[in-house]
Amino acid sequence: MVRRSGVVIVRAAGLTKRFPVQRTWRQTVRAPFAAPMAEVLRDVSFEVAEGEIFGLLGQNGAGKTTLFKLLATLISPDEGEASVAGHDVMTEAAAVRRTLAPVLANERSLYWRLSARENIRLYCALQGVSAAAVHDETERVLTITDLRDTGEKMVGMFSSGMRQRLLIARALIARPRVLLLDEPTRSLDPISARDLRLFLRETIVGKEGCTVLLATHDADEVWELCDRVAVLERGRVLALDRTSVLRERAGTPRYDAWLRAEHAGAQVTRLAAAGHHFTRVAGGEDGWEQYRGEIAGGHTASAGVLALLTAEGGTVARFERVAPSLADLIERVLQLAPERAHAERALEQRAHEERVHA
């Protein structure tokens, strides 16, 4: 998918971050000097190769945004260390900021009453671009993000997808080697989200050579875009591997088949006789029904199932693999390490109880 040099450009080792727990006035009066803390990140470690699209997949509250803020030098870790292009995020923050640019969720720093060009010119000035180079730099980033023709349009009239591109254009002013994208397709419609993913893969990584760290809770986005992925839950890394490997770890592959209602009973019976159990998911339009089942054995097995479905005049409108969801993946990973998961959950419960009674 992308060119990878094998050179590690982002490294995190044992990152841990805690924040004070917000308390009610009653708790404050009862224990005014107590300082309960909530652990948002716990011993997070990973490496990202130059030119890679690396995914951080986790539910809301898993710690993805906090991790990005640590890498962007916006907050400091309580334990552990991190580096970007060999620069330590604690001791060489200025060098890190010259190398890495974040595009965080809920970004509201664009000036909606200014045009896209005026926004970019303003941020060029704020980032120290010389007056003589502002015009060329503005046109460069607007061209990369395909916003040059709409550069005079007021940002308040932009669609969500166009604003997301403008945020990326602003990040590209510094010519970063690493781009942090926090849920970049949030609030985008499916077509805009697809176009943005294509833009990231082909332009930002393929042409500009940026390394992208993508935080999301959308498993489909990870399967489509990322080379490797780390699964975060409650601030810890549950799993880290190539996307294809983690996809297989989510369990036996599931497939959907759309069958004619009048033939579906016989088709499903043939599958059951061969050891493949498909169940009806929903009725479709024009007499088609959707069935879902698990098929182990890769392409050979799925080809055999398709042959059974089309035997004896059976018809199939669609037959496709269903990508595992984030919930499927987390559940499967926890099943593979039940003792560790049980112990960690017990510690979390004990810590929660201590905070409540504090």
FIFI-706585 format. One record per residue (C-alpha): residue number from 1; chain; x negated, y, z negated. Coordinates in pm, whole numbers. Layout:
N
atom fimar->NUM volum->A X->X Y->Y Z->Z
...
END
This chain:
358
atom fimar->1 volum->A X->0 Y->0 Z->0
atom fimar->2 volum->A X->-273 Y->246 Z->-97
atom fimar->3 volum->A X->-646 Y->279 Z->-75
atom fimar->4 volum->A X->-818 Y->192 Z->-403
atom fimar->5 volum->A X->-1185 Y->256 Z->-464
atom fimar->6 volum->A X->-1206 Y->42 Z->-778
atom fimar->7 volum->A X->-1341 Y->344 Z->-970
atom fimar->8 volum->A X->-1155 Y->397 Z->-1298
atom fimar->9 volum->A X->-1026 Y->755 Z->-1307
atom fimar->10 volum->A X->-793 Y->740 Z->-1610
atom fimar->11 volum->A X->-876 Y->544 Z->-1923
atom fimar->12 volum->A X->-679 Y->518 Z->-2248
atom fimar->13 volum->A X->-808 Y->322 Z->-2548
atom fimar->14 volum->A X->-605 Y->268 Z->-2864
atom fimar->15 volum->A X->-395 Y->583 Z->-2832
atom fimar->16 volum->A X->-167 Y->636 Z->-3131
atom fimar->17 volum->A X->56 Y->934 Z->-3202
atom fimar->18 volum->A X->283 Y->1011 Z->-3496
atom fimar->19 volum->A X->531 Y->1293 Z->-3549
atom fimar->20 volum->A X->697 Y->1414 Z->-3870
atom fimar->21 volum->A X->1045 Y->1275 Z->-3924
atom fimar->22 volum->A X->1318 Y->1535 Z->-3936
atom fimar->23 volum->A X->1492 Y->1515 Z->-4274
atom fimar->24 volum->A X->1822 Y->1634 Z->-4411
atom fimar->25 volum->A X->1829 Y->1907 Z->-4677
atom fimar->26 volum->A X->1931 Y->1647 Z->-4936
atom fimar->27 volum->A X->1623 Y->1434 Z->-4859
atom fimar->28 volum->A X->1404 Y->1743 Z->-4870
atom fimar->29 volum->A X->1537 Y->1845 Z->-5213
atom fimar->30 volum->A X->1496 Y->1494 Z->-5354
atom fimar->31 volum->A X->1139 Y->1457 Z->-5227
atom fimar->32 volum->A X->1004 Y->1799 Z->-5122
atom fimar->33 volum->A X->644 Y->1681 Z->-5083
atom fimar->34 volum->A X->718 Y->1360 Z->-4892
atom fimar->35 volum->A X->597 Y->1357 Z->-4533
atom fimar->36 volum->A X->743 Y->1057 Z->-4352
atom fimar->37 volum->A X->604 Y->1002 Z->-4003
atom fimar->38 volum->A X->745 Y->827 Z->-3698
atom fimar->39 volum->A X->498 Y->639 Z->-3479
atom fimar->40 volum->A X->574 Y->727 Z->-3117
atom fimar->41 volum->A X->269 Y->558 Z->-2961
atom fimar->42 volum->A X->85 Y->262 Z->-3107
atom fimar->43 volum->A X->-254 Y->138 Z->-2984
atom fimar->44 volum->A X->-186 Y->209 Z->-2615
atom fimar->45 volum->A X->-469 Y->104 Z->-2383
atom fimar->46 volum->A X->-494 Y->85 Z->-2003
atom fimar->47 volum->A X->-710 Y->185 Z->-1707
atom fimar->48 volum->A X->-605 Y->335 Z->-1373
atom fimar->49 volum->A X->-813 Y->305 Z->-1057
atom fimar->50 volum->A X->-865 Y->596 Z->-821
atom fimar->51 volum->A X->-606 Y->603 Z->-543
atom fimar->52 volum->A X->-362 Y->384 Z->-734
atom fimar->53 volum->A X->7 Y->438 Z->-808
atom fimar->54 volum->A X->35 Y->325 Z->-1168
atom fimar->55 volum->A X->377 Y->289 Z->-1329
atom fimar->56 volum->A X->475 Y->340 Z->-1692
atom fimar->57 volum->A X->807 Y->162 Z->-1725
atom fimar->58 volum->A X->1017 Y->194 Z->-2037
atom fimar->59 volum->A X->1350 Y->295 Z->-2182
atom fimar->60 volum->A X->1419 Y->647 Z->-2304
atom fimar->61 volum->A X->1222 Y->697 Z->-2624
atom fimar->62 volum->A X->955 Y->440 Z->-2534
atom fimar->63 volum->A X->678 Y->702 Z->-2552
atom fimar->64 volum->A X->618 Y->773 Z->-2182
atom fimar->65 volum->A X->645 Y->1152 Z->-2201
atom fimar->66 volum->A X->433 Y->1166 Z->-2517
atom fimar->67 volum->A X->163 Y->963 Z->-2342
atom fimar->68 volum->A X->167 Y->1203 Z->-2048
atom fimar->69 volum->A X->136 Y->1502 Z->-2281
atom fimar->70 volum->A X->-169 Y->1339 Z->-2441
atom fimar->71 volum->A X->-334 Y->1284 Z->-2103
atom fimar->72 volum->A X->-251 Y->1641 Z->-1998
atom fimar->73 volum->A X->-415 Y->1778 Z->-2318
atom fimar->74 volum->A X->-84 Y->1933 Z->-2432
atom fimar->75 volum->A X->-99 Y->1741 Z->-2762
atom fimar->76 volum->A X->-377 Y->1551 Z->-2941
atom fimar->77 volum->A X->-380 Y->1182 Z->-3036
atom fimar->78 volum->A X->-393 Y->1080 Z->-3401
atom fimar->79 volum->A X->-609 Y->780 Z->-3314
atom fimar->80 volum->A X->-782 Y->645 Z->-3007
atom fimar->81 volum->A X->-931 Y->823 Z->-2709
atom fimar->82 volum->A X->-858 Y->898 Z->-2344
atom fimar->83 volum->A X->-1051 Y->1029 Z->-2048
atom fimar->84 volum->A X->-973 Y->1155 Z->-1698
atom fimar->85 volum->A X->-1247 Y->1132 Z->-1436
atom fimar->86 volum->A X->-1493 Y->1078 Z->-1719
atom fimar->87 volum->A X->-1382 Y->1387 Z->-1915
atom fimar->88 volum->A X->-1261 Y->1334 Z->-2270
atom fimar->89 volum->A X->-914 Y->1481 Z->-2329
atom fimar->90 volum->A X->-1017 Y->1609 Z->-2674
atom fimar->91 volum->A X->-1364 Y->1752 Z->-2619
atom fimar->92 volum->A X->-1342 Y->1846 Z->-2248
atom fimar->93 volum->A X->-982 Y->1964 Z->-2217
atom fimar->94 volum->A X->-1063 Y->2237 Z->-1963
atom fimar->95 volum->A X->-1232 Y->1988 Z->-1729
atom fimar->96 volum->A X->-937 Y->1749 Z->-1764
atom fimar->97 volum->A X->-693 Y->2026 Z->-1668
atom fimar->98 volum->A X->-898 Y->2096 Z->-1355
atom fimar->99 volum->A X->-871 Y->1729 Z->-1258
atom fimar->100 volum->A X->-516 Y->1640 Z->-1359
atom fimar->101 volum->A X->-180 Y->1810 Z->-1304
atom fimar->102 volum->A X->147 Y->1714 Z->-1479
atom fimar->103 volum->A X->498 Y->1740 Z->-1339
atom fimar->104 volum->A X->704 Y->1678 Z->-1651
atom fimar->105 volum->A X->1074 Y->1603 Z->-1685
atom fimar->106 volum->A X->1316 Y->1892 Z->-1750
atom fimar->107 volum->A X->1064 Y->2142 Z->-1610
atom fimar->108 volum->A X->1225 Y->2487 Z->-1613
atom fimar->109 volum->A X->933 Y->2719 Z->-1547
atom fimar->110 volum->A X->1022 Y->2796 Z->-1185
atom fimar->111 volum->A X->1164 Y->3142 Z->-1125
atom fimar->112 volum->A X->1503 Y->3081 Z->-966
atom fimar->113 volum->A X->1551 Y->3438 Z->-841
atom fimar->114 volum->A X->1226 Y->3425 Z->-647
atom fimar->115 volum->A X->1168 Y->3241 Z->-321
atom fimar->116 volum->A X->955 Y->2929 Z->-300
atom fimar->117 volum->A X->668 Y->3130 Z->-150
atom fimar->118 volum->A X->689 Y->3391 Z->-422
atom fimar->119 volum->A X->682 Y->3121 Z->-688
atom fimar->120 volum->A X->373 Y->2961 Z->-539
atom fimar->121 volum->A X->196 Y->3297 Z->-498
atom fimar->122 volum->A X->269 Y->3378 Z->-861
atom fimar->123 volum->A X->122 Y->3049 Z->-982
atom fimar->124 volum->A X->-178 Y->3089 Z->-751
atom fimar->125 volum->A X->-251 Y->3415 Z->-931
atom fimar->126 volum->A X->-200 Y->3255 Z->-1272
atom fimar->127 volum->A X->-443 Y->2977 Z->-1181
atom fimar->128 volum->A X->-714 Y->3217 Z->-1069
atom fimar->129 volum->A X->-689 Y->3173 Z->-691
atom fimar->130 volum->A X->-857 Y->3474 Z->-527
atom fimar->131 volum->A X->-630 Y->3729 Z->-362
atom fimar->132 volum->A X->-786 Y->3658 Z->-24
atom fimar->133 volum->A X->-704 Y->3284 Z->-53
atom fimar->134 volum->A X->-350 Y->3310 Z->-193
atom fimar->135 volum->A X->-176 Y->3313 Z->148
atom fimar->136 volum->A X->-366 Y->3014 Z->285
atom fimar->137 volum->A X->-322 Y->2818 Z->-38
atom fimar->138 volum->A X->51 Y->2891 Z->-48
atom fimar->139 volum->A X->99 Y->2772 Z->309
atom fimar->140 volum->A X->-114 Y->2464 Z->242
atom fimar->141 volum->A X->92 Y->2332 Z->-49
atom fimar->142 volum->A X->425 Y->2425 Z->114
atom fimar->143 volum->A X->320 Y->2238 Z->428
atom fimar->144 volum->A X->217 Y->1930 Z->231
atom fimar->145 volum->A X->555 Y->1919 Z->55
atom fimar->146 volum->A X->750 Y->1999 Z->374
atom fimar->147 volum->A X->889 Y->2325 Z->232
atom fimar->148 volum->A X->724 Y->2571 Z->468
atom fimar->149 volum->A X->1039 Y->2632 Z->674
atom fimar->150 volum->A X->1242 Y->2703 Z->359
atom fimar->151 volum->A X->974 Y->2906 Z->185
atom fimar->152 volum->A X->1180 Y->3226 Z->191
atom fimar->153 volum->A X->1484 Y->3062 Z->36
atom fimar->154 volum->A X->1561 Y->3154 Z->-324
atom fimar->155 volum->A X->1478 Y->2863 Z->-556
atom fimar->156 volum->A X->1817 Y->2892 Z->-727
atom fimar->157 volum->A X->1970 Y->2773 Z->-400
atom fimar->158 volum->A X->1743 Y->2467 Z->-374
atom fimar->159 volum->A X->1874 Y->2114 Z->-411
atom fimar->160 volum->A X->1732 Y->1897 Z->-690
atom fimar->161 volum->A X->1508 Y->1718 Z->-442
atom fimar->162 volum->A X->1369 Y->2043 Z->-303
atom fimar->163 volum->A X->1298 Y->2175 Z->-654
atom fimar->164 volum->A X->1113 Y->1854 Z->-734
atom fimar->165 volum->A X->900 Y->1900 Z->-422
atom fimar->166 volum->A X->832 Y->2261 Z->-521
atom fimar->167 volum->A X->713 Y->2147 Z->-865
atom fimar->168 volum->A X->476 Y->1905 Z->-692
atom fimar->169 volum->A X->362 Y->2184 Z->-458
atom fimar->170 volum->A X->282 Y->2399 Z->-761
atom fimar->171 volum->A X->84 Y->2112 Z->-917
atom fimar->172 volum->A X->-118 Y->2075 Z->-595
atom fimar->173 volum->A X->-252 Y->2432 Z->-618
atom fimar->174 volum->A X->-531 Y->2307 Z->-843
atom fimar->175 volum->A X->-615 Y->2029 Z->-592
atom fimar->176 volum->A X->-586 Y->1764 Z->-866
atom fimar->177 volum->A X->-728 Y->1416 Z->-833
atom fimar->178 volum->A X->-460 Y->1281 Z->-1069
atom fimar->179 volum->A X->-90 Y->1364 Z->-1066
atom fimar->180 volum->A X->140 Y->1282 Z->-1359
atom fimar->181 volum->A X->505 Y->1244 Z->-1258
atom fimar->182 volum->A X->757 Y->1207 Z->-1538
atom fimar->183 volum->A X->1081 Y->1058 Z->-1400
atom fimar->184 volum->A X->1050 Y->1246 Z->-1069
atom fimar->185 volum->A X->1377 Y->1110 Z->-924
atom fimar->186 volum->A X->1590 Y->1197 Z->-1227
atom fimar->187 volum->A X->1919 Y->1359 Z->-1117
atom fimar->188 volum->A X->1842 Y->1293 Z->-750
atom fimar->189 volum->A X->2093 Y->1120 Z->-525
atom fimar->190 volum->A X->1982 Y->783 Z->-377
atom fimar->191 volum->A X->1882 Y->929 Z->-40
atom fimar->192 volum->A X->1680 Y->1213 Z->-193
atom fimar->193 volum->A X->1515 Y->967 Z->-435
atom fimar->194 volum->A X->1418 Y->738 Z->-147
atom fimar->195 volum->A X->1276 Y->1030 Z->51
atom fimar->196 volum->A X->1074 Y->1149 Z->-249
atom fimar->197 volum->A X->926 Y->802 Z->-303
atom fimar->198 volum->A X->830 Y->784 Z->63
atom fimar->199 volum->A X->672 Y->1129 Z->37
atom fimar->200 volum->A X->472 Y->1026 Z->-270
atom fimar->201 volum->A X->343 Y->707 Z->-111
atom fimar->202 volum->A X->262 Y->838 Z->237
atom fimar->203 volum->A X->164 Y->1200 Z->174
atom fimar->204 volum->A X->51 Y->1251 Z->-185
atom fimar->205 volum->A X->-138 Y->922 Z->-213
atom fimar->206 volum->A X->-194 Y->824 Z->149
atom fimar->207 volum->A X->-300 Y->1162 Z->292
atom fimar->208 volum->A X->-398 Y->1376 Z->-6
atom fimar->209 volum->A X->-575 Y->1092 Z->-188
atom fimar->210 volum->A X->-421 Y->1164 Z->-528
atom fimar->211 volum->A X->-395 Y->904 Z->-799
atom fimar->212 volum->A X->-38 Y->897 Z->-933
atom fimar->213 volum->A X->84 Y->796 Z->-1277
atom fimar->214 volum->A X->459 Y->754 Z->-1264
atom fimar->215 volum->A X->676 Y->735 Z->-1576
atom fimar->216 volum->A X->1027 Y->601 Z->-1524
atom fimar->217 volum->A X->1300 Y->383 Z->-1670
atom fimar->218 volum->A X->1411 Y->277 Z->-1321
atom fimar->219 volum->A X->1273 Y->-71 Z->-1250
atom fimar->220 volum->A X->1368 Y->-50 Z->-881
atom fimar->221 volum->A X->1148 Y->258 Z->-846
atom fimar->222 volum->A X->852 Y->68 Z->-990
atom fimar->223 volum->A X->905 Y->-239 Z->-771
atom fimar->224 volum->A X->918 Y->-21 Z->-461
atom fimar->225 volum->A X->637 Y->223 Z->-534
atom fimar->226 volum->A X->378 Y->107 Z->-787
atom fimar->227 volum->A X->69 Y->-111 Z->-749
atom fimar->228 volum->A X->49 Y->-195 Z->-1120
atom fimar->229 volum->A X->276 Y->-126 Z->-1413
atom fimar->230 volum->A X->259 Y->-108 Z->-1791
atom fimar->231 volum->A X->582 Y->-184 Z->-1975
atom fimar->232 volum->A X->630 Y->33 Z->-2283
atom fimar->233 volum->A X->874 Y->-35 Z->-2565
atom fimar->234 volum->A X->885 Y->159 Z->-2892
atom fimar->235 volum->A X->545 Y->308 Z->-2826
atom fimar->236 volum->A X->352 Y->-9 Z->-2755
atom fimar->237 volum->A X->244 Y->-181 Z->-2434
atom fimar->238 volum->A X->442 Y->-503 Z->-2395
atom fimar->239 volum->A X->286 Y->-606 Z->-2065
atom fimar->240 volum->A X->43 Y->-472 Z->-1804
atom fimar->241 volum->A X->-19 Y->-633 Z->-1467
atom fimar->242 volum->A X->32 Y->-609 Z->-1093
atom fimar->243 volum->A X->388 Y->-525 Z->-1001
atom fimar->244 volum->A X->441 Y->-852 Z->-817
atom fimar->245 volum->A X->320 Y->-1054 Z->-1118
atom fimar->246 volum->A X->545 Y->-872 Z->-1364
atom fimar->247 volum->A X->838 Y->-912 Z->-1130
atom fimar->248 volum->A X->790 Y->-1287 Z->-1141
atom fimar->249 volum->A X->757 Y->-1280 Z->-1520
atom fimar->250 volum->A X->1106 Y->-1134 Z->-1544
atom fimar->251 volum->A X->1243 Y->-1485 Z->-1495
atom fimar->252 volum->A X->1371 Y->-1707 Z->-1218
atom fimar->253 volum->A X->1445 Y->-1495 Z->-910
atom fimar->254 volum->A X->1812 Y->-1416 Z->-858
atom fimar->255 volum->A X->1982 Y->-1396 Z->-521
atom fimar->256 volum->A X->2312 Y->-1250 Z->-403
atom fimar->257 volum->A X->2512 Y->-1402 Z->-119
atom fimar->258 volum->A X->2823 Y->-1255 Z->44
atom fimar->259 volum->A X->3050 Y->-1536 Z->162
atom fimar->260 volum->A X->3390 Y->-1557 Z->333
atom fimar->261 volum->A X->3656 Y->-1625 Z->72
atom fimar->262 volum->A X->3806 Y->-1920 Z->264
atom fimar->263 volum->A X->3468 Y->-2095 Z->295
atom fimar->264 volum->A X->3305 Y->-1990 Z->-35
atom fimar->265 volum->A X->3441 Y->-2282 Z->-240
atom fimar->266 volum->A X->3291 Y->-2546 Z->-11
atom fimar->267 volum->A X->2962 Y->-2357 Z->19
atom fimar->268 volum->A X->2920 Y->-2317 Z->-356
atom fimar->269 volum->A X->3005 Y->-2686 Z->-406
atom fimar->270 volum->A X->2729 Y->-2789 Z->-164
atom fimar->271 volum->A X->2484 Y->-2568 Z->-354
atom fimar->272 volum->A X->2587 Y->-2719 Z->-688
atom fimar->273 volum->A X->2532 Y->-3070 Z->-553
atom fimar->274 volum->A X->2176 Y->-2965 Z->-463
atom fimar->275 volum->A X->2116 Y->-2818 Z->-811
atom fimar->276 volum->A X->2178 Y->-2452 Z->-729
atom fimar->277 volum->A X->2456 Y->-2290 Z->-930
atom fimar->278 volum->A X->2608 Y->-1974 Z->-788
atom fimar->279 volum->A X->2892 Y->-1785 Z->-956
atom fimar->280 volum->A X->3132 Y->-1528 Z->-818
atom fimar->281 volum->A X->3034 Y->-1172 Z->-908
atom fimar->282 volum->A X->3297 Y->-967 Z->-728
atom fimar->283 volum->A X->3539 Y->-966 Z->-442
atom fimar->284 volum->A X->3434 Y->-761 Z->-146
atom fimar->285 volum->A X->3607 Y->-595 Z->145
atom fimar->286 volum->A X->3778 Y->-775 Z->433
atom fimar->287 volum->A X->3779 Y->-1113 Z->262
atom fimar->288 volum->A X->3410 Y->-1130 Z->168
atom fimar->289 volum->A X->3306 Y->-1228 Z->-187
atom fimar->290 volum->A X->2978 Y->-1178 Z->-369
atom fimar->291 volum->A X->2808 Y->-1473 Z->-543
atom fimar->292 volum->A X->2491 Y->-1471 Z->-753
atom fimar->293 volum->A X->2254 Y->-1750 Z->-856
atom fimar->294 volum->A X->1894 Y->-1827 Z->-951
atom fimar->295 volum->A X->1654 Y->-1992 Z->-708
atom fimar->296 volum->A X->1313 Y->-2115 Z->-821
atom fimar->297 volum->A X->1051 Y->-2223 Z->-570
atom fimar->298 volum->A X->982 Y->-1912 Z->-364
atom fimar->299 volum->A X->1066 Y->-1859 Z->1
atom fimar->300 volum->A X->1086 Y->-2229 Z->80
atom fimar->301 volum->A X->1357 Y->-2285 Z->-177
atom fimar->302 volum->A X->1553 Y->-1975 Z->-80
atom fimar->303 volum->A X->1538 Y->-2082 Z->287
atom fimar->304 volum->A X->1682 Y->-2417 Z->184
atom fimar->305 volum->A X->1969 Y->-2250 Z->0
atom fimar->306 volum->A X->2044 Y->-2034 Z->302
atom fimar->307 volum->A X->2048 Y->-2347 Z->521
atom fimar->308 volum->A X->2301 Y->-2509 Z->287
atom fimar->309 volum->A X->2520 Y->-2199 Z->295
atom fimar->310 volum->A X->2532 Y->-2195 Z->675
atom fimar->311 volum->A X->2581 Y->-2573 Z->712
atom fimar->312 volum->A X->2912 Y->-2705 Z->849
atom fimar->313 volum->A X->3008 Y->-2370 Z->995
atom fimar->314 volum->A X->2962 Y->-2167 Z->677
atom fimar->315 volum->A X->2916 Y->-1794 Z->727
atom fimar->316 volum->A X->2698 Y->-1553 Z->530
atom fimar->317 volum->A X->2724 Y->-1176 Z->563
atom fimar->318 volum->A X->2425 Y->-1095 Z->340
atom fimar->319 volum->A X->2169 Y->-1293 Z->145
atom fimar->320 volum->A X->1915 Y->-1100 Z->-58
atom fimar->321 volum->A X->1697 Y->-1114 Z->-364
atom fimar->322 volum->A X->1805 Y->-906 Z->-664
atom fimar->323 volum->A X->1523 Y->-709 Z->-826
atom fimar->324 volum->A X->1501 Y->-767 Z->-1204
atom fimar->325 volum->A X->1609 Y->-476 Z->-1420
atom fimar->326 volum->A X->1406 Y->-314 Z->-1697
atom fimar->327 volum->A X->1622 Y->-494 Z->-1954
atom fimar->328 volum->A X->1549 Y->-829 Z->-1786
atom fimar->329 volum->A X->1177 Y->-762 Z->-1792
atom fimar->330 volum->A X->1162 Y->-650 Z->-2156
atom fimar->331 volum->A X->1374 Y->-943 Z->-2268
atom fimar->332 volum->A X->1153 Y->-1190 Z->-2082
atom fimar->333 volum->A X->829 Y->-1041 Z->-2214
atom fimar->334 volum->A X->960 Y->-1059 Z->-2570
atom fimar->335 volum->A X->1057 Y->-1421 Z->-2516
atom fimar->336 volum->A X->702 Y->-1501 Z->-2406
atom fimar->337 volum->A X->562 Y->-1364 Z->-2733
atom fimar->338 volum->A X->836 Y->-1416 Z->-2992
atom fimar->339 volum->A X->612 Y->-1436 Z->-3298
atom fimar->340 volum->A X->434 Y->-1110 Z->-3221
atom fimar->341 volum->A X->759 Y->-937 Z->-3134
atom fimar->342 volum->A X->927 Y->-1060 Z->-3453
atom fimar->343 volum->A X->638 Y->-941 Z->-3669
atom fimar->344 volum->A X->629 Y->-598 Z->-3506
atom fimar->345 volum->A X->1003 Y->-554 Z->-3534
atom fimar->346 volum->A X->984 Y->-646 Z->-3905
atom fimar->347 volum->A X->715 Y->-380 Z->-3959
atom fimar->348 volum->A X->924 Y->-123 Z->-3774
atom fimar->349 volum->A X->1230 Y->-208 Z->-3984
atom fimar->350 volum->A X->1029 Y->-176 Z->-4307
atom fimar->351 volum->A X->888 Y->161 Z->-4195
atom fimar->352 volum->A X->1237 Y->279 Z->-4107
atom fimar->353 volum->A X->1370 Y->182 Z->-4449
atom fimar->354 volum->A X->1084 Y->364 Z->-4618
atom fimar->355 volum->A X->1161 Y->680 Z->-4421
atom fimar->356 volum->A X->1531 Y->660 Z->-4509
atom fimar->357 volum->A X->1459 Y->623 Z->-4882
atom fimar->358 volum->A X->1190 Y->890 Z->-4883
END
